[in-house]
């Protein structure tokens, strides 16, 4: 069994974290071989040593291609195109490709039991852009059915024998070069356009986006239906087999909201990554905003020194029976502003559902260079039509 990942120097820390989660989920003596496709000359020894320390069999494969003529988005690097070259970089007939911005909670070798037949790949329908005719609206010319699914390429079981038969790599490069505008999701759009109707849809738990982590951004940039289906998204995240941190905001960089998904990611983070990337989000035991106890002194003192005179102090006999107070005290009438340490007055992550989307239930358009899926303002400002990439 072959697993392929792709990264460069900017994503090396993410690769180490992904490999840690992979090692935790693989069964003993799984026989899995890992090909790490690298698109630059950055050092890889630390990633190899990290994999070996986790008992993984990993080899580094350098992609010797000139990718400078291919379009990019602001937060992506040339490593995003490495998956297109799997048929020539990996000798196997079937390989499982995964992005490195994922964490695994289940043994992914189960996916190799999928019968691909003559289908080019198996993947999960995209949570953010589920429909093909909407995802490729700029270049589909209405040729896709309204309900045709669109997949996310972050987790793909690839039938490389079929890719070679169909020359899928060359056809994807041709498709990218033929577009008048830069495709929103680059090679993922190309693969969807060329394989529509011929790929196998996997259980959605194999590629779950942390949708609820986007609640702290403006509502107009929220994922589709987040305002109305928050709890459904949260349930999906908790049952995920693979959690995929899409978009430009990554959990190994800051800022990132202190959420359950972040803590699941950090469960596999090595000390080296945390030392190099400070995170402004503190642990749950130290809330980021001060509580009432931090701001005001405790008005409740011991019973022997009440903070304000009670009704009993105004009567001749100051001593009353503890079991029969003559009248309610000031403490009885004034609620104590100091709460229990286990229930801070200003929780860092509210659990109540957010307000409904201000723009309706349709797909939200993200601002440039922000958090979720890209839009056309995120595209690199290059000529609309491009030449074919030079191969060296």
TAVEN-V528062 format. One line per field, one symbol per residue. phi: phi as a letter, one per 40 degrees, with the letter a starting at -180 (. if undefined). Layout:
phi=???
This chain:
phi=.bbbbaabdcbcccccccccccccccccfcgcbbbccbbbbccbccccccccccgbcbbcbcccbcbccccbccbbbccccccccdcccbcccbaccbcccbbbbaccccccccccfbccababccccbcbccccbccbcfgcbcdcccbbcccbbcbccccdcccfcccccccccccccbcdcbfccccccccbdgbbcccdcccabccccccccbddcbccdgccbbdccccccccbccbbbccgccbccbbcaccbcccccccdbccddccccbcbccccdcbdcbccccccbccccbcdcbccacccccccdccbbcdcbccaccccccbccccccdcbccbccbcccccccdcbgccccccccfbbcccbccccccbdcbbccccbb
